[in-house]
Amino acid sequence: MATIKPFKGIRPPKDIVEQVECRPYDVLNSEEARAEAGNNERSLYHIIKPEINFESDTSEYDPRVYDSAAEQFRKFQENGWLVQDTDEHYYIYAQTMNDKTQYGLVVGAYVDDYLKGNIKKHELTRRDKEEDRMKHVRVCDANIEPVFFAYPDNSVLALLIMRYACTEPEYDFIAPIDGFRHQFWVISNPQDIDTITKEFAKMPSLYIADGHHRSAAAALVGAEKAKQNPNHRGDEEYNYFITILDYNRVVKDLNGLSPEQFLAALGKNFEVTRKGVDAYKPTQLHEFSLYLDGQWYSLLAKDGTYDDTDPIGVLDVDISSRLILDEILGIKDLRSDKRIDFVGGLRGLEELKRRVDSGEMRMALALYPVTMQQIMDIADSGKIMPPKATWFEPKLRSGLVIHRLSED
C-alpha cells in the first residue's frame, strides 16, 4: 500500500505567486538562474540556487551557499512572501503544454515507502548529488521543491480532480520562457482528503518519474531525523516528502572513423536511410535519427538486435548505447565520458543541428521517447534504466507549495 498524508503547505500569496515561482534547480545553471532572477528579490532562485546571492565565481557547493538558502527561506517567510497554511491539505496541480493538460495531486509521500521499495525508481543516483540535496534539505528543514511521481490509473481520483478543475483555481498563470500554463487548487474538504488517502492506500506502489536525487535526499534526511529523535513515532512531518520527451545525444567525434566508415558500421545493425537536409524525427520505437555532415538519416534497428521480452533490452536508449555509442564509438560510460552530451527533447532537433553545425559536436542522435508504461515495467522488475533515458516536460514549477519537516 502507498502511505500518504496531507500537510500544511508553505506557499506564496496569490497576488505574488508569479514573482516567487521558478523553474526547478536542476534544469539551469547558476548564470541562467542569476539572469532569470534579475532584480527580483522574491524569486525562489534565491533559495534553490543560492549561489546567485554571491559573486559569480562562487561554487554552488560552498558552505556559505547552503547557509544562504536557509537565511533566504526565513526571509521569505518573515516578509510574507511564503505563508504556511493553517490546516493540512492536499493540492491539485495542472500543467498545460501544447493544448494538452495533465493533472496531479500534491501529497506528502512516506519515507519508509521509499526505503522499503514501495516507491519505485528507474534510475541510479549519484552520491555527490544526493549529498548536495541532503544538505539543502537539512539547512532549510524543508522539502523546498516537489518530486514528480506517477500512480496507476484511478477513476475515483480522476473524478475528484475533475470536480475541482471545474472551479476557480488558487493560482493560474503562464510561466515565462516555456509559455506553459500552470494551475493550482487547494483541497480542504475533509471528505475529499479522506478519499484521497484511502485511494492511495489501495495502490501497491508509486513510481518516481522525475526527481530521483530529490527523492533520495528527502528519504535519507527523514531517516536521519528518525534516528536522532528518541521519541520517534512515525507520523512526524519529516517522515513525508513531497508527458515524457526524448532525451537526445550529441557526440564530439566518430572515434577515428570517417563519415563513410561510420555509416557503413551502422549498417551492421540498422537499416540506414538518407532523409536529406530537412530535420527528421523518429516516428516509431527502434527508429533513430542521425544528423551528420548536414544530412539527416533514419536508423531502423534490425530484427534480432533487441529482445522484446527484456524490459531493458527493448529500450531504444539501450539499443543505441550498445550498438552505436559503445560498439562503434567506444563510449562505455554515459555518466562520465566527456565525448558525449545530452539534449532534452523540448529543445528540439534544431538544437541538435546547431551544436553539430557549430563544430562543437560531430554528430547527433535523436531517440523515440520512452513510454510511461516502459518506465513502470522496469521499476516493477527491479531493474534500472540506462543513464539519461527520460526527459519530462512540462517541468514542475518550484515555489507553488513547500513542505516543512519540523512540527509546528
N, C-alpha and C positions, 0 to 999 in steps of 0.2 A: 504494500500500500504506500501511497505517497502522502507524507505528512506536510501540511502547510498551515499557515496561520495569518490572520490579518495583523496589521501593525499601524502604529501612529506615524504616518509618513511626515517627513520634513520636506516642505516644498515651497516654491515661490508664490507670493500673492498673484492673483490673476492678471493684474494690470502691469506686472513687470516680468512675467514669465519669459517673454522673448528676449529680454535683456540678460536673463540668467542662463537659460538653456544653451547647450552647445553640442558639438559632436563628441563622440567618445574619445578617450585619451589616446587610444592606440591606432587611430586612423590618420593621424597627422603628426608632424614633427614639432619641435619646440618653436622654430621660427614661424611656422604656419599658425600655431596657436597664438603666438605673440601678435601676429598681424591681425588675426581674427578678433582677438580681444580688444586690440587698439586701446582707446582711452576709456573703455567701458569697465569700471571697477566692479560691476555686478556680474561680469561674465564668470561662469563656473570654471573656466580655464584657470583662474587664479587658485582654484582648489585642486583640480585634477591634473593640471600641467603647471605646478607651482614654480618650476624653474623660470617661468616668464616674469616672476617677481624680482629676479636678479639680473645681473649683467648677462649679455647674450652668450658669453662663453662659459656660463655656469653649467656644470654637469647636472643632469636630471637626477643623478644618484647622490648628489651632495647632501650630507646630513641636514644642512640648513634648509634644503628644499622641502624635506618631509615636515620639518617644524613649521615651515611657512604654510603648508597645506592645512595643518591644524589651526594655526592662527587665523587664516582666512576663513575657515569653516566657522570659527567662533565669531568672527567679524560679521559674516553674512547673517548669522542668527541675531546678534546684538543689534544690527541695523534693520532688522525686519525684512531682509531680502529672502530669507528662508525661515519659515514658521512651521512648528510642529502641530499636526492635527491633535485635537484634544481627545479624540476617540480612535479606536482601532478600525481600520477599513481595509477592504480590498479595493483595487482600482482597475479600470479598463483603459487600455492604451491602443489607439488605432493609428495606422500609418497608411497613407495613400500614395502610391507611385504608379505612374503610367495608367491612371484611371482605375487601378485595382486597389482595394482596401483590405488590409489584414488586421484582425483584432486580437488582442492578447489581454490576459489578466496579470496584474502586478500583485504578487503574493510573497510571503516570507517562506522560503524553502528550508527544509530541515537539514542541518549539518550532518546528522547521523545517516540520513538517506544518502548523502554524497559519500561518506566514509564507508558505508556498507555496500555501495554499488547500486542502490535503488535509483539514484540519479546517474544516468549512464553517459559516458563520454565516448567520443570517437577520435580524439586527438591526444597525443602526448603533450605534456607541458615541460617547459624549461625551468629549471630550479631558479635561475637568476631572475626570471620574470615573475615567478611565484613570490620570491622574497621581496621584490620591489613592491608588488601589490599588497603583500602582507604588511610591510612597513607602513604603507599608506593607510590601510585599514586600521592598524594599531594606533597610529598617532591621531587619526580623526575619530576613532572609536565609532566608526560607521561604515556601512556599505554605501559609498557616495554614488557609484554607478551600478546600473542593473546588469543582469545576465540574461541572455536570450535562451529560454528553454522551449521545448516542444512537448506536447502531450497528445495521446491518442484522441481521435475524434470522439466528441461527447455531445449528444444532441441537447441534453439538459442545459449544459453550459452555453451552447451556441444560442439557444433561445433566450437565456437570461441576458447574454451580451447584446443581442439584437434589440431587446426591450430597452436597454439603457441607450443604445445607439440612436434610438428614435427621439431621445431627449436632448436638451441643450448641454453641450459638454462644459466642463470646468475650464479647459484650455482648448483653443482651436487656432492654429497658426500655420503659415507656410514657412518652412525653415529656409534660411539663406543658403546659398551655394548649391545644394542639391534640388531645391524647389519642391520638396515633398511636403505633404500636409500631415500634421500631427494633431490628434485629438485625445482628450483625457477626461475620464469620468470618475467620480468618487462613489463607491458603493458603501452606503451607510445603513441600509435596511438590514436589521438583524437576521431576518429570514433568508435573505439573499446571501448574506455572509455564511450562514449555517449551511445552505445548499451547496455553495462552492466548496467549503471544507469537506463536506460529506462526499461530493462527487469525486474530488481528488483522492479521497481515501479508498475509492474503488479501483484506482489505477495502480497497476503493478509497478510502473516505472515512469520516470520523467527523463527527458533527453536534452543534453546540452547541445544547443545549436551553435551559439556564438558566445564566446567569453569563457573559455576553459581556464585561463590564468586567473581571472577574477573569481571563478567558482572555487578553484583550488585554494586561493588565498583566503576567501571568506570562510571556507570549511576549516582550514588549518588554524586560523586565528580563533574561530569559535571553539575548536578543540583545545587550544591553549588556555582560553578563558575558563573552560570547564575544569581543567586540571588545577588551575590557580584558585578556584572557588571551593573552599572546604564545605560549603553548604549547597553545592550544585544540585539543582532539582531536575533540570532537563527542559524546563519551559521558559527559561530566561531568553531575552531578545537575542543574545549572542549565539543561540542555537539555531538561528534562522538567517538566511541571506536572500537577498533579493535577486521571402522569395529567394532562393539561392541562385547566385550568378556564377559564371565561370571564373576560375582563378588561373590566369594565363601565365606563360613563361616566356622570358626573353633570355638569350644566351649570347655571351661575348665572343665566342669563336666556334669553329667547326672541328676542333680537336685535330688540326693539321690536315684536314681533308679539303679538297677543292669543292665548289658547289656541285659539280658534276659527280664527283665521288660520293658526296653526301647523299644526293638524290638516288644514286644507284644503290647505296647501302640501305636506304629506306625501302627500296623495292623488295627486299627480302621478306619483310613482314607486313607491308602496306601496299595497297593499290594507290599509286601516285598519279594524280591528275592535275595538270596545269589549269588554273582558273583565270589567269590574266592579271591585269593591274587593279581591277576593282576589288575592294575588300570582300573577303569571303568568310562567312561564319559557318561553323559546323552545324549541320541540320539534324543529326541523329547521334545516338550513342555509338562509340567506337569510331567516330569520324573526327579528324583533327584538321585544323587549318594551319598551314605553314606559310610564313612570309620570309622570302629570301631574294635578295638582289632585285627588289622592285616587283616581284611576282608573287601571287598567291597560289597555293596548291592545296588540294584536298588529299588527305591521307586517310584511307579507309582500312582499318585493321583486318587482316585476312583471317578466315576461319582457322581455328587451332592456335591462335596467338593469345587467347584468353579463355578462362574457364567460367562458364555461365553459372556453375554451381558454387563457386567460391565468392563470397561477398566482397572480398578484397580484390581478387584476381580479375573480376569482371569490371572493375572501375577503370575509367579512361585515364585517370591520374596514375594508376598503377601500370597500365599498358604503356603509356608514354614514358614513364620513369624507367621501366625495364628495357623497352625495345628501342628507345631513341636517346634519352638522356644518359643512361648507363652504358648500354651495349655499343652505341655509335659514338657518343660524345664524351664518354668517360667520366660523367658526373655521377658520383656514387652517393654523396650525402647532400640532399637538398637543403638541409638546415645550415650547413657550414661552407659549402663550395661558393667561392666568390665569383665564379664564372656565370652564375645564374641569378636572375631576379624574378620577381613575381608581380603581376599587374592585375588588380581586381577588375572584374568584368564591367563594372559601371563606367570605367574609363574608356571602354570601347576599343574596337580594333584600330581606330586611328591612333591611339596612344602606343599600340604595339608598332605600327608603321613608323610613327615619329621617332621612336627610340632606335629603330633599326636604320632608318634613313639618315639620322643624325651621325651615325658612325659609332654611337655609344655601344650598340649591340649588333651582333652579326645576323641573327635570325630570331624569329618569334614563333611561338606555338600557341594556338588558341584551342581550348578544350570545350567539349559539350558539358553543360552544368551537371553536377551530381544531383540526384533527386533526394527529397526528404526521406522517402522510403528506403533508399540505399543507406542513408545515414543511420536510420533506426535499425535496419537489419544488421549493420556492422556493430552498432552498440549492443544489440541483443546477443550477438555472437561472442561478445567479449573481446573482439579484435579492435585494432586501432587503424584509422585511415592513414595513408601516406601524408607527408607534410604538405601544407598549402593546397588542400584539396577543395576547400569551400570558401566562398565569399558571399556573405549575406547582405542583402540590401532590401529595403532601406535599413540603415543602422538605427538602433535605438538612440534617441536623444538623451543626453545626460542633463540632470538638473530638474527633471519633472517631479521626481519624488526620491527621497533618501531614507535609508533605514538606519536608525541609531542602535548600537549594540548594547549600551548600558540601559538599566532600568530608569524610569523617570525619577 
